[in-house]
């Protein structure tokens, strides 16, 4: 790279480089190699990159990267802090956002569209710009789930909590992400960085640190889009007893920095190293200081399904039939239009179809039961009376047809039960007859024949002795 820069009088032009994440050792050597810097030919000023005002908390995740529910993050919805959650992939970010949104609906949280935002490269640029506006200009608590798109180049003045769900590959990325919080020290006094790591990564980190390899050690990625190649720097941080101390050691941070005299630092002095560390390595993670992490979502009590009346039970075959038949009604109503770009599943979501099937006999006895189920659909309430009646009539006719089909299935199963016994006995008798025939007329293959014996291959090898002609006479 240095060779591409212009020179004057056979001398290289002065080069000034800055970075917040230059670790001592191989990382620094690689940077110097790319820039063409040799030891003794450059001057380095190292200042501490440790944000001592950020409380660093490491906690093992309970749900897993591939999960659909994340109960360990339920506390975020009750928090009054502006929070950014970093996910490794767009898929993981979407699942976290979906879980928090569903939990918010269950808790009747208000203004969810502005409370929970998902930021990724798949969104429209206008949506991502609006999300940045909420982060930078909205004083209310918000939750932004993002990929690495927000890890650098973004400065929200009043974001307090940074959550990293899944360990980063190295310490450099970790430092970039946690550096997003508390950018305005006047607005945020106690920012926090919380990393949820997997049990596997902790085990791998222990092996890498305590059983070092002769070459630069990294774990091999798993067969997953959420896999991480763990660098030795991150492994050491996972195994550290004090996280700020380990960061200081890896970056060779000075114990004391000369105060900066720029207007910004003069107006708001950076935090200095505290006498007592408050990271989760120095404090007991089970102490009251971390109780907020142990908030769990309320348990959902499933309503007990009432026992079906005699002759009205719905078995697996009947339920599959009903799902197929009602699915056809769903598609017919969808093809009639008026639903915009919504998919067919938006006409009758799975939980609505399940309710119709579970209450199919009550629906046929009283059509008001069907009306109470359909009233839960926003598009149905907004439809005209004629459209509502057309939809109800189609479903009611299909439900009556299904009950007739259910009756036929029950009759067939009752008859099939006795026929099944007779058929099995007939099969047993025919099998015994076949075995008897085989004993009388075995299938054999001639292997060898002479004057004294015949050797054939049947179910077993048989040797048949031939009596002498004298005895036979």
ZAMARGU-4260 file (C-alpha; in steps of 0.2 Angstrom, whole numbers, plus 5000, padded with zeros to 4 digits):
<rodrens>
0) 5000/5000/5000 | 5014/5012/5004 | 5022/5010/4987 | 5006/5017/4979 | 5008/5033/4989
5) 5017/5048/4980 | 5035/5052/4985 | 5045/5067/4984 | 5064/5068/4983 | 5065/5049/4984
10) 5056/5050/5001 | 5039/5044/5006 | 5026/5057/5011 | 5022/5058/5029 | 5009/5046/5034
15) 4997/5047/5049 | 4986/5033/5053 | 4973/5031/5067 | 4963/5017/5074 | 4953/5013/5090
20) 4958/4994/5089 | 4976/4990/5086 | 4980/4975/5097 | 4998/4971/5102 | 5006/4956/5093
25) 5001/4949/5076 | 4987/4961/5073 | 4999/4976/5075 | 5012/4968/5064 | 5000/4965/5050
30) 4994/4983/5050 | 5012/4989/5049 | 5016/4976/5035 | 5002/4983/5025 | 5007/5001/5027
35) 5025/4997/5025 | 5030/5003/5042 | 5046/4995/5050 | 5051/4995/5068 | 5061/5011/5073
40) 5055/5020/5057 | 5039/5027/5064 | 5032/5035/5080 | 5017/5027/5089 | 5006/5036/5101
45) 4995/5024/5111 | 4981/5030/5121 | 4969/5019/5130 | 4954/5013/5120 | 4945/5006/5136
50) 4928/5015/5140 | 4928/5013/5159 | 4911/5021/5160 | 4903/5005/5152 | 4899/4991/5163
55) 4903/4975/5154 | 4892/4960/5157 | 4895/4942/5150 | 4881/4930/5152 | 4878/4913/5145
60) 4863/4912/5133 | 4849/4899/5137 | 4840/4898/5120 | 4853/4896/5107 | 4857/4905/5091
65) 4845/4894/5080 | 4830/4896/5092 | 4813/4905/5089 | 4811/4911/5107 | 4823/4921/5117
70) 4816/4922/5135 | 4833/4929/5141 | 4829/4945/5131 | 4812/4947/5139 | 4819/4960/5151
75) 4823/4972/5136 | 4804/4975/5133 | 4802/4981/5151 | 4817/4992/5151 | 4816/5011/5150
80) 4833/5012/5141 | 4837/5015/5123 | 4844/4998/5117 | 4853/4991/5102 | 4854/4972/5100
85) 4867/4966/5088 | 4863/4950/5079 | 4875/4939/5069 | 4863/4937/5054 | 4848/4945/5047
90) 4839/4929/5051 | 4843/4929/5069 | 4839/4948/5070 | 4822/4944/5062 | 4818/4930/5075
95) 4823/4941/5089 | 4812/4955/5083 | 4797/4943/5080 | 4799/4936/5098 | 4799/4953/5106
100) 4785/4959/5095 | 4775/4944/5100 | 4779/4946/5118 | 4774/4965/5117 | 4757/4960/5110
105) 4754/4948/5124 | 4759/4962/5137 | 4748/4974/5127 | 4764/4986/5125 | 4759/5002/5116
110) 4766/5009/5100 | 4776/4993/5095 | 4780/4999/5077 | 4790/5014/5085 | 4796/5004/5100
115) 4804/4989/5091 | 4814/4992/5075 | 4823/4980/5064 | 4838/4987/5054 | 4846/4977/5040
120) 4852/4979/5022 | 4836/4970/5017 | 4825/4985/5022 | 4821/4999/5011 | 4834/5013/5013
125) 4819/5025/5019 | 4815/5013/5033 | 4833/5012/5039 | 4834/5031/5039 | 4818/5032/5049
130) 4826/5020/5061 | 4841/5030/5063 | 4830/5045/5066 | 4822/5036/5080 | 4839/5031/5087
135) 4846/5049/5086 | 4831/5060/5089 | 4818/5050/5099 | 4820/5052/5118 | 4808/5038/5122
140) 4815/5020/5125 | 4817/5010/5109 | 4824/4993/5104 | 4834/4992/5088 | 4839/4975/5082
145) 4853/4976/5069 | 4867/4967/5061 | 4885/4974/5059 | 4877/4988/5049 | 4877/4999/5065
150) 4893/4993/5073 | 4903/5007/5066 | 4900/5025/5060 | 4885/5028/5070 | 4884/5039/5085
155) 4868/5039/5095 | 4869/5051/5109 | 4858/5043/5122 | 4859/5024/5118 | 4862/5016/5135
160) 4862/4997/5132 | 4872/4987/5119 | 4867/4969/5118 | 4878/4957/5108 | 4868/4941/5105
165) 4881/4928/5101 | 4900/4931/5104 | 4909/4941/5091 | 4924/4933/5082 | 4937/4944/5090
170) 4940/4958/5102 | 4941/4972/5089 | 4923/4969/5084 | 4917/4968/5102 | 4925/4985/5106
175) 4917/4993/5090 | 4900/4987/5095 | 4900/4991/5114 | 4907/5008/5109 | 4890/5013/5102
180) 4883/5017/5119 | 4884/5032/5130 | 4892/5043/5116 | 4885/5058/5125 | 4891/5057/5143
185) 4880/5071/5149 | 4864/5061/5144 | 4870/5043/5148 | 4879/5041/5165 | 4880/5022/5166
190) 4880/5014/5149 | 4881/4995/5148 | 4887/4982/5136 | 4879/4964/5138 | 4886/4949/5128
195) 4876/4933/5127 | 4888/4919/5123 | 4885/4901/5119 | 4890/4886/5130 | 4900/4879/5115
200) 4910/4895/5113 | 4914/4895/5131 | 4920/4877/5130 | 4930/4881/5114 | 4938/4896/5122
205) 4944/4886/5137 | 4952/4874/5126 | 4961/4887/5116 | 4967/4896/5131 | 4973/4882/5141
210) 4978/4870/5127 | 4987/4883/5115 | 4990/4877/5098 | 5007/4880/5089 | 4999/4891/5076
215) 4986/4905/5077 | 4971/4896/5085 | 4954/4898/5079 | 4939/4887/5081 | 4932/4879/5065
220) 4915/4886/5060 | 4899/4875/5062 | 4888/4871/5047 | 4877/4886/5051 | 4874/4904/5045
225) 4876/4909/5063 | 4893/4901/5065 | 4908/4911/5072 | 4927/4908/5069 | 4933/4912/5087
230) 4949/4921/5087 | 4961/4918/5102 | 4959/4937/5107 | 4940/4933/5110 | 4944/4917/5118
235) 4955/4925/5131 | 4941/4938/5134 | 4928/4924/5137 | 4940/4916/5149 | 4945/4932/5158
240) 4941/4935/5177 | 4941/4954/5174 | 4935/4960/5157 | 4942/4978/5157 | 4959/4971/5163
245) 4960/4959/5149 | 4956/4972/5136 | 4969/4983/5143 | 4982/4969/5142 | 4977/4965/5124
250) 4978/4983/5118 | 4993/4987/5129 | 4983/5002/5136 | 4993/5014/5147 | 4989/5014/5165
255) 4986/5033/5164 | 4983/5044/5149 | 4988/5062/5149 | 4971/5073/5149 | 4966/5078/5132
260) 4964/5097/5130 | 4952/5097/5115 | 4936/5107/5118 | 4926/5091/5118 | 4936/5082/5131
265) 4938/5098/5141 | 4919/5101/5142 | 4916/5082/5146 | 4930/5073/5154 | 4932/5055/5149
270) 4929/5042/5163 | 4945/5036/5172 | 4949/5019/5178 | 4938/5015/5194 | 4945/5009/5210
275) 4933/4995/5210 | 4928/4986/5194 | 4909/4983/5191 | 4910/4970/5177 | 4902/4953/5179
280) 4919/4945/5181 | 4923/4955/5196 | 4905/4955/5203 | 4894/4940/5207 | 4883/4937/5192
285) 4870/4930/5204 | 4870/4946/5215 | 4855/4959/5215 | 4865/4970/5204 | 4861/4959/5189
290) 4843/4955/5194 | 4836/4964/5179 | 4844/4950/5168 | 4833/4937/5176 | 4816/4944/5171
295) 4807/4930/5161 | 4791/4932/5151 | 4775/4927/5159 | 4770/4909/5157 | 4756/4906/5144
300) 4743/4895/5151 | 4735/4885/5137 | 4716/4884/5139 | 4711/4867/5142 | 4701/4859/5128
305) 4684/4853/5133 | 4680/4835/5131 | 4671/4831/5114 | 4654/4824/5114 | 4651/4806/5110
310) 4653/4804/5091 | 4661/4822/5089 | 4679/4818/5092 | 4691/4824/5078 | 4705/4812/5074
315) 4721/4815/5064 | 4714/4809/5048 | 4698/4820/5050 | 4709/4835/5055 | 4720/4833/5040
320) 4705/4832/5029 | 4697/4848/5036 | 4714/4857/5034 | 4714/4853/5016 | 4696/4857/5012
325) 4696/4873/5022 | 4712/4878/5013 | 4703/4877/4997 | 4690/4889/5004 | 4704/4900/5009
330) 4711/4900/4991 | 4694/4903/4983 | 4691/4919/4994 | 4709/4925/4991 | 4706/4924/4972
335) 4691/4935/4973 | 4703/4949/4977 | 4703/4964/4989 | 4718/4958/4999 | 4732/4968/4991
340) 4749/4960/4992 | 4744/4949/5007 | 4747/4931/5006 | 4733/4918/5006 | 4738/4914/5024
345) 4733/4931/5030 | 4715/4927/5025 | 4713/4913/5038 | 4729/4912/5049 | 4733/4894/5055
350) 4726/4898/5073 | 4709/4903/5065 | 4708/4888/5055 | 4712/4877/5070 | 4697/4886/5080
355) 4685/4882/5066 | 4690/4864/5066 | 4690/4862/5084 | 4672/4870/5085 | 4665/4863/5069
360) 4650/4854/5077 | 4646/4869/5087 | 4647/4880/5071 | 4635/4868/5062 | 4623/4869/5077
365) 4623/4888/5078 | 4631/4899/5065 | 4634/4913/5078 | 4649/4903/5084 | 4657/4905/5066
370) 4654/4924/5067 | 4663/4926/5083 | 4678/4918/5076 | 4678/4928/5060 | 4676/4944/5069
375) 4694/4942/5075 | 4700/4945/5057 | 4702/4964/5053 | 4699/4962/5035 | 4682/4953/5039
380) 4676/4967/5050 | 4681/4980/5036 | 4672/4970/5022 | 4654/4974/5016 | 4639/4965/5023
385) 4637/4955/5007 | 4655/4950/5007 | 4654/4944/5025 | 4638/4934/5021 | 4647/4926/5006
390) 4662/4921/5017 | 4651/4914/5031 | 4640/4904/5019 | 4655/4896/5010 | 4663/4891/5027
395) 4647/4885/5034 | 4643/4874/5019 | 4660/4867/5020 | 4659/4863/5038 | 4642/4854/5035
400) 4650/4844/5021 | 4665/4840/5032 | 4654/4833/5046 | 4646/4821/5034 | 4664/4815/5028
405) 4668/4813/5047 | 4653/4801/5049 | 4659/4791/5034 | 4676/4790/5041 | 4670/4784/5058
410) 4659/4770/5049 | 4673/4764/5039 | 4685/4763/5054 | 4672/4753/5064 | 4669/4741/5049
415) 4688/4741/5045 | 4692/4735/5063 | 4682/4719/5062 | 4688/4716/5044 | 4706/4718/5049
420) 4705/4703/5061 | 4697/4692/5048 | 4710/4697/5035 | 4724/4694/5046 | 4717/4676/5050
425) 4715/4672/5032 | 4733/4678/5028 | 4739/4667/5042 | 4730/4652/5035 | 4736/4655/5017
430) 4754/4656/5024 | 4752/4639/5033 | 4745/4631/5017 | 4760/4638/5007 | 4772/4631/5020
435) 4764/4614/5019 | 4765/4614/5000 | 4783/4619/5001 | 4787/4604/5012 | 4778/4592/5000
440) 4785/4599/4984 | 4801/4608/4989 | 4810/4618/4976 | 4827/4609/4973 | 4842/4611/4962
445) 4853/4596/4956 | 4871/4599/4961 | 4878/4581/4958 | 4873/4564/4954 | 4882/4547/4953
450) 4878/4528/4955 | 4878/4530/4974 | 4870/4546/4979 | 4861/4562/4973 | 4866/4579/4980
455) 4853/4593/4978 | 4851/4611/4985 | 4834/4614/4993 | 4831/4625/5008 | 4846/4615/5014
460) 4859/4604/5006 | 4853/4587/5005 | 4862/4570/5001 | 4851/4556/4996 | 4859/4539/4997
465) 4854/4526/4983 | 4852/4508/4988 | 4862/4495/4979 | 4853/4486/4965 | 4855/4469/4974
470) 4845/4475/4989 | 4833/4483/4978 | 4830/4467/4969
</rodrens>
